[in-house]
Amino acid sequence: MSTHEQLEQLTQRVERLLLRHEEVQRANALLQDELDACNRDRDMLKMRLSAAKQRMDAVIAGLPLPSPEELQP
């Protein structure tokens, strides 16, 4: 195999690697966007859960306490 053929093969391999690298970068950017959206959803759900817990605590705190007679079997 001549030096020219080897250089040509190497050039083709480098070009394929560069194309693959660009594809991986695009896929990574899409996955990062998806992850960011998931993180935003998670944070929103955490806030909603916290608000729901606070409302439940307020409801429970507003319930009347049972009298001692009601606690007797």
N, C-alpha and C positions, 0 to 999 in steps of 0.2 A: 504494500500500500504506500503510495507516494505521500509526501509531506502535504501536497496540495489537497489530496483526498482526506487526509487526517484533519487538516484545518477545516475543510468543508463540513465534515461530520461533526466536529467540535462546535462549529458555528451553528449548525442545525440544532444540536442538543441545547446550546445556550439559549437559542431563540425559543425552543419548546419550554425550557425552564422558566424563561421570562413570562411567557404566556400563562403558564401554570401558576406562577407567582401572582400575576394580576387576577386570575380567577379566584385564587385563595383569598386575596385581599378583598375582593368584592363580596365573596361569601362571608368573610369575617365581618365586614361592615353591616351586612344584612342581619347576621346573627347578633351583633352588638345592638342594633336597633330593636330587634325582638327582645333582647334581654332588658334593655332600658324600658320598654313598654311593660314587660312583666314586673319589673321593679316598681314602676309607677302604680300598676294595679295592686301589687302587694301592699304598698304604702297606703293606698286609698282604703283597702280592706282592713288594714290595721286600725286606721282612724275610725272607720265605721264600727268595728268591733269595740273599740274603746268607748265610743259614744253610746253604743248599746249597753255596755256594762255599766256605765254611769247611770243611764236611765233605769236599768234594772235595780241598781243599788238604791236609787231614789224611790222606786216603787216599794221595795222591800222595807226601806226605812219608814215609809208612810203607813205600813200595815200596823194595825193595833196589836199590842202584845196580849197574849192570852192571859186570862186571870188564873190564879193558882188553882181554883176549882176546876177550870177547864183542863188543867194539866193532870189532874187526878184520874186514874183509870176507873 
